[in-house]
Amino acid sequence: MNASEHPSARTIALNRRARYQYLIEETLDAGLVLTGTEIKSVRAGKVNLAEAYARIDRDEAWLVGAHIAPWPGADRENHEPRRDRKLLLHRREIDVLLGRTRAKGLTLVPLRLYLTSRGLAKLELGLGRGKKLHDKRRAIAEREMRRDVERALADARDR
């Protein structure tokens, strides 16, 4: 069982646009290096992953563009909301990700941020390829068809 699928893992933030804009081929979990005020904001759910992405720079993985709101109880010791945060991955994982993103043109996209049962913040990363416009339109059409079928079934049960 993957750690992200564990029933005691509590989802803090989802990046819903990621699955719409990217075809996710593979997922993996990474730890996050956070300061004290950042983990307090994460536990309070004050996180936005909408414009975030991950990159590998100088053999280290980084989360870029994620917004973690400043903690209201901290004054001068507070953190920068959009600073780059280091991701904790094994060397082999970083090497494989670096090779796949360079060779195949894939992108590292944060899918969700969650807390483990031990209170550790983890990030689920997806290795994805950008969808074309016609793929996005097909996804919207399929979603609308599913809704219509569900409505028809619900109406049939109510009668």
C-alpha positions as CSV (number, residue, x, y, z in Angstrom):
1,M,0.0,0.0,0.0
2,N,1.3,3.4,-1.0
3,A,1.7,5.9,1.8
4,S,-0.6,8.3,0.1
5,E,-3.4,5.7,-0.1
6,H,-3.2,5.0,3.6
7,P,-6.5,5.7,5.4
8,S,-4.9,7.8,8.1
9,A,-3.3,10.2,5.6
10,R,-5.2,13.5,5.7
11,T,-5.3,15.5,2.4
12,I,-4.5,19.2,2.9
13,A,-4.5,20.5,-0.7
14,L,-5.4,19.1,-4.1
15,N,-4.2,20.4,-7.4
16,R,-7.4,19.7,-9.5
17,R,-6.1,21.5,-12.5
18,A,-3.1,19.1,-12.8
19,R,-5.2,16.1,-14.0
20,Y,-7.0,18.3,-16.4
21,Q,-3.9,19.9,-18.0
22,Y,-1.6,16.9,-17.8
23,L,-1.8,13.2,-18.6
24,I,-0.2,11.7,-15.5
25,E,1.9,8.7,-16.3
26,E,3.4,7.9,-12.9
27,T,3.1,9.2,-9.3
28,L,5.5,9.2,-6.4
29,D,5.7,10.7,-2.9
30,A,8.2,13.2,-1.6
31,G,8.8,14.7,1.8
32,L,8.9,18.5,2.2
33,V,11.4,20.6,4.1
34,L,9.3,23.2,6.0
35,T,9.9,25.8,8.7
36,G,7.9,25.9,11.9
37,T,5.4,28.5,10.7
38,E,5.0,26.7,7.4
39,I,4.0,23.4,9.0
40,K,1.5,25.2,11.2
41,S,-0.1,26.8,8.1
42,V,-0.1,23.4,6.4
43,R,-1.9,21.8,9.3
44,A,-4.5,24.6,9.2
45,G,-5.0,23.9,5.5
46,K,-3.7,27.3,4.2
47,V,-2.0,25.9,1.1
48,N,-2.5,26.5,-2.6
49,L,-0.9,24.2,-5.3
50,A,-2.7,25.6,-8.3
51,E,0.4,27.3,-10.0
52,A,3.0,25.0,-8.4
53,Y,5.5,22.8,-10.2
54,A,8.5,20.8,-9.3
55,R,12.0,21.0,-10.8
56,I,15.4,19.4,-10.4
57,D,18.2,21.8,-10.0
58,R,21.8,20.9,-9.1
59,D,20.8,17.3,-8.2
60,E,18.1,18.5,-5.8
61,A,14.3,18.5,-6.2
62,W,12.4,21.7,-5.5
63,L,8.8,22.7,-5.2
64,V,8.3,26.1,-6.9
65,G,5.3,28.4,-6.8
66,A,3.3,26.7,-4.0
67,H,1.6,29.2,-1.7
68,I,1.7,28.5,2.0
69,A,0.0,31.4,3.8
70,P,1.9,33.2,6.6
71,W,1.1,32.1,10.1
72,P,-0.8,34.9,11.9
73,G,0.8,34.2,15.3
74,A,4.4,34.8,14.0
75,D,5.7,38.3,13.5
76,R,9.3,38.8,12.2
77,E,10.0,35.0,12.3
78,N,7.3,34.3,9.6
79,H,8.1,32.7,6.2
80,E,7.9,33.9,2.7
81,P,4.6,32.5,1.2
82,R,5.9,31.6,-2.3
83,R,9.5,30.5,-1.5
84,D,11.0,27.5,-3.2
85,R,10.9,24.4,-0.9
86,K,13.2,21.5,-1.0
87,L,11.7,18.0,-1.7
88,L,13.1,15.0,0.0
89,L,13.7,12.2,-2.5
90,H,16.3,9.4,-2.8
91,R,19.2,10.0,-5.1
92,R,18.1,7.2,-7.4
93,E,14.6,8.8,-7.7
94,I,16.1,12.2,-8.5
95,D,18.3,10.6,-11.2
96,V,15.4,8.8,-12.8
97,L,13.2,11.8,-12.7
98,L,15.9,14.0,-14.2
99,G,16.4,11.6,-17.0
100,R,12.7,11.2,-17.8
101,T,12.0,14.9,-17.7
102,R,14.9,15.8,-20.0
103,A,14.6,12.9,-22.5
104,K,10.8,12.5,-22.8
105,G,9.7,16.0,-22.2
106,L,7.7,15.2,-19.1
107,T,6.8,17.6,-16.3
108,L,6.8,17.1,-12.5
109,V,3.4,18.3,-11.3
110,P,2.4,18.4,-7.6
111,L,-1.0,16.5,-7.3
112,R,-1.8,16.8,-3.6
113,L,-0.3,17.7,-0.2
114,Y,-1.1,15.5,2.7
115,L,-0.2,14.8,6.3
116,T,0.8,11.3,7.4
117,S,-0.4,9.6,10.6
118,R,2.9,10.8,12.2
119,G,2.2,14.4,11.2
120,L,4.7,14.6,8.4
121,A,3.9,16.7,5.4
122,K,4.2,14.8,2.1
123,L,3.7,15.8,-1.5
124,E,2.3,13.5,-4.2
125,L,4.1,14.3,-7.4
126,G,2.9,13.2,-10.9
127,L,5.2,12.7,-13.9
128,G,2.9,14.1,-16.6
129,R,2.8,15.1,-20.3
130,G,0.8,18.2,-21.2
131,K,-2.6,17.5,-22.8
132,K,-3.5,19.0,-26.2
133,L,-6.6,21.1,-26.6
134,H,-8.6,18.3,-28.2
135,D,-7.7,16.0,-25.3
136,K,-9.1,18.6,-22.8
137,R,-12.3,18.9,-24.9
138,R,-12.7,15.1,-24.9
139,A,-12.3,15.0,-21.1
140,I,-15.0,17.7,-20.7
141,A,-17.4,15.8,-23.1
142,E,-16.9,12.5,-21.2
143,R,-17.5,14.2,-17.9
144,E,-20.7,15.8,-19.2
145,M,-21.9,12.4,-20.6
146,R,-21.3,10.7,-17.2
147,R,-23.3,13.5,-15.5
148,D,-26.2,13.0,-17.9
149,V,-26.2,9.3,-17.4
150,E,-26.2,9.7,-13.6
151,R,-29.1,12.2,-13.8
152,A,-31.1,9.8,-16.0
153,L,-30.5,7.0,-13.6
154,A,-31.5,9.1,-10.6
155,D,-34.7,10.2,-12.4
156,A,-35.5,6.6,-13.2
157,R,-35.1,5.6,-9.5
158,D,-37.3,8.5,-8.3
159,R,-40.2,7.4,-10.4
